[in-house]
Amino acid sequence: MSQIAKINNGSGPTPPTVATSYVTDVNSPAIPAANVLNVLGNDTTVDDPNGLRTDGSSGLNTLTVQLTNRLTGSGTSTNATPLDLITFALSGSAAAYRLNFDVVGRHITTGDSVGYNVQGTIKTNGVAATLVETPYIDNDEDASLIAADISLLASGNNAILRVTGIPDVGITINTISYKSVGTYVVI
């Protein structure tokens, strides 16, 4: 026998068998359709001091759990041509940003690899960005990729994470695929 009937004692409406609405941090609520609620994971560059928020899709049946303050990028460099993995537009008002990136790269022919951790602080007056100090860069590089490079720059009102591959040797084309995940704190 249903416990609801015993607790309800026949007075008032019977509680629903599934939730009918989910309150979220932004674009609330998420509302199941035909008793189905899609719950997804994602990331966003939006600043949230908790590092996590929920998005209710403005009444649709999708609830997305988002990691916030995330910066991601990927790309492929050919020879020693610079490649901007991430370009992050800074605030239109005065602010300071602490950025932290993990980057991995792999030569598509040899499999030789590079790995970097880049940490830096950039400030903006709302119009132009400047580095506070030379960024800290920890690097792991296979011997054949020792000439590869990474940098964190301020350009215009942007923070840019830039990689540079290795020069070609005669007729050898050096192609490196990169992937980066970063976070930031802003005040």
C-alpha positions as semicolon CSV with decimal commas, in nm:
position;residue;x (nm);y (nm);z (nm)
1;M;0,000;0,000;0,000
2;S;0,123;0,348;-0,081
3;Q;0,269;0,541;0,210
4;I;0,149;0,865;0,051
5;A;-0,211;0,771;0,112
6;K;-0,142;0,708;0,483
7;I;0,050;1,035;0,530
8;N;-0,187;1,241;0,318
9;N;-0,500;1,121;0,500
10;G;-0,698;1,225;0,194
11;S;-0,673;1,599;0,259
12;G;-0,508;1,833;0,009
13;P;-0,358;1,747;-0,326
14;T;-0,149;1,436;-0,369
15;P;0,219;1,527;-0,408
16;P;0,355;1,485;-0,762
17;T;0,552;1,171;-0,837
18;V;0,837;1,376;-0,987
19;A;0,955;1,731;-0,933
20;T;0,787;1,977;-1,166
21;S;1,040;2,260;-1,152
22;Y;1,409;2,303;-1,061
23;V;1,532;2,641;-0,939
24;T;1,879;2,726;-1,077
25;D;2,138;3,003;-1,036
26;V;2,074;3,153;-1,383
27;N;1,801;3,121;-1,647
28;S;1,575;2,960;-1,386
29;P;1,383;2,736;-1,374
30;A;1,445;2,408;-1,554
31;I;1,114;2,229;-1,611
32;P;1,095;1,860;-1,700
33;A;0,913;1,771;-2,022
34;A;0,721;1,441;-2,010
35;N;0,894;1,373;-1,674
36;V;1,239;1,402;-1,839
37;L;1,504;1,651;-1,724
38;N;1,835;1,657;-1,913
39;V;2,120;1,719;-1,668
40;L;2,442;1,814;-1,847
41;G;2,790;1,933;-1,753
42;N;2,969;2,224;-1,918
43;D;3,204;2,514;-1,852
44;T;3,183;2,889;-1,891
45;T;3,415;3,190;-1,880
46;V;3,163;3,370;-1,655
47;D;3,308;3,482;-1,320
48;D;3,151;3,312;-1,019
49;P;3,338;3,307;-0,687
50;N;3,202;2,959;-0,610
51;G;3,351;2,812;-0,931
52;L;3,022;2,637;-1,006
53;R;2,671;2,736;-1,105
54;T;2,353;2,586;-1,247
55;D;2,170;2,703;-1,560
56;G;1,801;2,619;-1,599
57;S;1,765;2,694;-1,972
58;S;1,486;2,948;-1,904
59;G;1,207;2,700;-1,849
60;L;1,317;2,429;-2,090
61;N;1,393;2,073;-1,979
62;T;1,773;2,107;-1,954
63;L;1,965;2,180;-1,636
64;T;2,335;2,244;-1,695
65;V;2,593;2,228;-1,417
66;Q;2,872;2,468;-1,517
67;L;3,230;2,503;-1,400
68;T;3,291;2,880;-1,403
69;N;3,600;3,097;-1,454
70;R;3,732;2,848;-1,714
71;L;3,935;2,926;-2,025
72;T;3,997;2,652;-2,280
73;G;4,164;2,640;-2,617
74;S;4,329;2,412;-2,868
75;G;4,504;2,437;-3,199
76;T;4,788;2,323;-3,418
77;S;5,114;2,505;-3,487
78;T;5,317;2,449;-3,800
79;N;5,690;2,506;-3,768
80;A;5,777;2,814;-3,561
81;T;5,458;3,005;-3,640
82;P;5,302;3,152;-3,321
83;L;4,953;3,027;-3,230
84;D;4,716;3,201;-2,988
85;L;4,553;2,917;-2,794
86;I;4,338;3,145;-2,580
87;T;4,242;3,510;-2,617
88;F;4,047;3,630;-2,314
89;A;3,879;3,972;-2,330
90;L;3,921;4,154;-2,000
91;S;3,670;4,376;-1,823
92;G;3,566;4,714;-1,960
93;S;3,642;4,860;-1,616
94;A;3,948;4,847;-1,391
95;A;4,023;4,494;-1,268
96;A;4,305;4,253;-1,183
97;Y;4,317;3,889;-1,300
98;R;4,519;3,594;-1,176
99;L;4,544;3,332;-1,452
100;N;4,658;2,970;-1,436
101;F;4,692;2,744;-1,743
102;D;4,787;2,381;-1,800
103;V;4,896;2,312;-2,158
104;V;5,003;1,997;-2,339
105;G;5,138;1,964;-2,690
106;R;5,223;1,662;-2,905
107;H;5,423;1,646;-3,229
108;I;5,184;1,470;-3,468
109;T;5,459;1,272;-3,645
110;T;5,708;1,177;-3,372
111;G;5,478;1,176;-3,069
112;D;5,730;1,386;-2,875
113;S;5,555;1,612;-2,627
114;V;5,563;1,932;-2,425
115;G;5,380;2,028;-2,109
116;Y;5,350;2,369;-1,945
117;N;5,201;2,535;-1,641
118;V;5,169;2,911;-1,686
119;Q;5,076;3,145;-1,403
120;G;5,048;3,520;-1,430
121;T;4,870;3,834;-1,318
122;I;4,730;4,089;-1,562
123;K;4,555;4,414;-1,480
124;T;4,338;4,639;-1,691
125;N;4,222;4,996;-1,662
126;G;3,922;4,898;-1,873
127;V;4,091;4,991;-2,200
128;A;4,442;4,845;-2,194
129;A;4,584;4,538;-2,023
130;T;4,934;4,508;-1,874
131;L;5,129;4,226;-1,713
132;V;5,194;4,286;-1,345
133;E;5,518;4,084;-1,355
134;T;5,683;3,828;-1,582
135;P;5,461;3,517;-1,574
136;Y;5,587;3,200;-1,408
137;I;5,627;2,917;-1,661
138;D;5,708;2,557;-1,567
139;N;5,795;2,350;-1,873
140;D;5,853;1,985;-1,958
141;E;5,978;1,930;-2,312
142;D;6,114;1,630;-2,498
143;A;6,466;1,706;-2,623
144;S;6,346;1,739;-2,984
145;L;6,096;2,011;-2,882
146;I;6,325;2,218;-2,659
147;A;6,291;2,511;-2,902
148;A;5,912;2,523;-2,852
149;D;5,788;2,815;-2,644
150;I;5,486;2,947;-2,457
151;S;5,400;3,293;-2,329
152;L;5,127;3,487;-2,153
153;L;5,084;3,834;-2,300
154;A;4,872;4,142;-2,256
155;S;4,759;4,292;-2,587
156;G;4,493;4,558;-2,625
157;N;4,249;4,471;-2,346
158;N;4,311;4,096;-2,376
159;A;4,510;3,825;-2,202
160;I;4,663;3,594;-2,464
161;L;4,814;3,249;-2,414
162;R;5,049;3,194;-2,708
163;V;5,252;2,890;-2,813
164;T;5,526;2,872;-3,074
165;G;5,632;2,543;-3,229
166;I;5,974;2,449;-3,358
167;P;6,136;2,557;-3,685
168;D;6,136;2,327;-3,984
169;V;6,455;2,140;-4,058
170;G;6,506;2,135;-4,433
171;I;6,195;1,974;-4,581
172;T;6,055;1,845;-4,249
173;I;5,732;2,014;-4,144
174;N;5,691;2,025;-3,767
175;T;5,328;2,018;-3,661
176;I;5,235;2,023;-3,292
177;S;4,879;1,988;-3,161
178;Y;4,806;2,178;-2,838
179;K;4,531;2,176;-2,579
180;S;4,492;2,410;-2,281
181;V;4,267;2,441;-1,978
182;G;4,287;2,746;-1,755
183;T;4,115;2,922;-1,471
184;Y;4,112;3,279;-1,346
185;V;4,025;3,487;-1,041
186;V;3,925;3,851;-1,088
187;I;3,877;4,146;-0,856
